[in-house]
Amino acid sequence: MTLSFFDQFMSPSYLGVPLMALALSLPWILFPTPSARWLNNRLLTLQGWFINRFTQQLLLPINPGGHKWALILTSLMLFLITLNMLGLLPYTFTPTTQLSLNMGLAVPLWLATVIIGMRNQPTVALGHLLPEGTPAPLIPVLIIIETISLFIRPLALGVRLTANLTAGHLLIQLIATAAFVLLPLMPTVAILTATLLFLLTLLEVAVAMIQAYVFVLLLSLYLQENV
């Protein structure tokens, strides 16, 4: 029973062939594509409105030089939301519960923001490592602390997304198992447990969207510091 709770986080394979690539490519198939007609349907109009509003809010505090990242950040946001939401369906696999995938998304994008800052404004980028007005004896210690905090950023991005989704999936499976076991023994308690499971599922839908937004928002803040 203990091992079965964590089986849902194992990378799926068929005949020894990993299906991670299939799980990652599925969301792009589900997105509606614009047509050549002058007037789109309601779904395409809603999708375009959401993308425009999100991009405007995300890039509002960023200098015009950072607006080149609009396509990357918006695509990443839609990709993560779709993966997280599909993972809440029964008998599905959530790729974003794998730390390796999340780190593979976080490290290159974070490193790109750091390289942009070092190339465009190296003085300002290095100045973030030492707050203004620091006493002389504390300068070496603060530089070490700020450097460590800088390199921890991609790890925090990946671990935050992985931990929140993994914890939510485990809670859903634990409560669902409890409701199934209690149904023949104590039907009233089982109904209350099922109600709690429904509320928790709604909470996990919100968490799936919020964590994708937080991931992209933090990347945009890192970009804002270096542009």
N, C-alpha and C positions, 0 to 999 in steps of 0.2 A: 504493500500500500504506500509506503514511504517513497519508494522509487517511482511509482506510477504518477505521483504528483509532479515530478520533474521530467517525465517523459515528453511532455508537451513542448519542452524547450530544446529537445534534441533536433539537430538539423535533419530534415527528412531526406530519405534516399530511396531509390527504386532500382532493384537489381544492382546495388552497389554504386549507382550513379547519384551524386548529390543533386537535390532539386532546389538548392538555394537560388540558382540563377532563374529558374522558372518562377519562384515565389517573388523575386525582385522585379521581374518583367511583367507580371500580371497587372499591377496597378496602371501601367501606361496603356494597357489595352482597354481598360474600363473608362478612361477619360474620353468624353465626347470631343470630336474633332470639328473645327469650323467648316462650314459648307460654303459653296460659291454663291449662294443666294444672297440677296440684299438684306432680307429679314431672317434672323435666326429663330429657332424655337425657344421656348421658355428655359429649357435646361442650359442651352448655350449662353443665353442672355444672363442667367443667374451666375453661371461660371465666370463669364467675363466681368460682371460687376464685382464679384467677390475678389477676383485676382487684381482688378484695378484698385479697389479700396485697400486691400492688404498691402499692395506695393506702395501706394501713396503713404500709408501710415508708417510702413517700415523704413522708407527712405527719407522721411520728412526731416529727421535731425542730421542726416548725413550730407556732407558736401557734394556738389555736383560731380566731383571726380569719382565718388564711390557709387554713382548711379549705374555704372557698368555692371555692377553685381546684381542688378534687379532680376535678370533672368535666372541666375543661379539660385538666389535665395528664394524666389517665388516657386521655382520648380522643386527645390528641396522641401519647402513647406508642404506643397501638395503631395509630394512623394511620401513624406513621413506620415502625414495625416491618413492617407489611403492605406499604407501598410498597417498602421496602428488600428484603424477601424476594421479592416478585414481580419485582423488577428482576433477580434472579439467574436467572430462567428464560430459556431461549433465545428469541430474537426478541421480546424485550420492551423496554420503555423505562422507565428509572428516573427519575421526576420529581425525586427528591432529589439527583441529580447536577447540577441546575441551581442556581447560586448565587442567582439571583433568587428562586426559590421558598423556599429556606432563609432568605434574608434577610427575605422577606416573612413568614415565621413567627417569626423571632427578634426583629426590631425591634419590632413591636407588643407582644409579650408582655414583652420587657425594659422597654420604655417604660411599660407598665402597672405593673410592679413599682416603678419609680422614682417614678411619679406617686403611687402608694399611699403610699410612704414619705414623700414630700414633704407629702402631705395629712394623714396621720395623726400622724406624728412628725417634723416638719421638723428639729428640733435634732439628733436621733439620725442622721437621714439625712445631714445636712451634716457631722456629726461623723465620719463614715467617711472624709471627705476629708482629715482631719488626725489622725494617730495621737497618742495621749496621750503626753505627755512629750517632744515634739519640741522641739529647741533653736530659739530665736527666729530665728536667721539662715536656718534651713532651711525655715521655715514656707511662704514663697511657692513655693519649688521643689517641696515635697512636695504642696502643694495642686494645682499644675499637673500633676504626675505622676499623682496619684490621679484627677484629673478626666479625663485622657487615658485612663487604664486603665478608668474607668467607661464611657466612650463606645466603647471598643474591645470591650467584652463582646459586644454583638450581632454584631459582625463576626467575632469568634472563634467564636461559636456556628455561624454560617452557613458559614464557611470550613472549620471542622473537619469538619462533616458532609459537605460537598461534596468535600473533598480525600480523605478516607478512602474514600468510595464510588467516586470516580473512579479513584483509584489501584488499588483492588481490581479493578474492571472491566477496566482496561487490562492488568493482570498476567494475568488469566484469558484475555483474548483473545490476548495475546502468546504465552503458553505453549500455548494450544490451537492457534494457527497453527503454532508450532514442531513440535508433535506431529504435525500433519497433514502438514507438509512432510517430516519425517524418516521417516514410516512406510514409504514405498517405498525409501528409501535405507538407513536403519539401523533396522531394526525393533526391536532391543533398546533402543536409545536412545529410540526413540519410545514404547515401553512404559513406560520409566522416567519419561519426560516426562509421559505420561498419568497415571501414579501421582502425580507431583507436582501435576498439575492437579487431581486428585481431592482431595488434601489441602488445596490452596489454596482449593478451593470450600468445603470444610468450614470453613476459617478465615474465609472471607468471609461465611458464614452467621452465624458468631459475631460478626463485625464489624458486620454489619447490625443485629443485635439490640443489641449493646453501644453503638453510636453513637446509636441511638434513645434508649436508657436514659440515656446521658451528656447528651444534649441536654435531656431533661426534668429530669434531676437538677440540672443547673446552673441551670435556670430556677427550680427549687424553692429552691436556695440563695440566688439573688438575691431571691426572695420572702421567705425567712426573714430576710434582712437588713433588710427594709423593713416587716415586720409586727410 
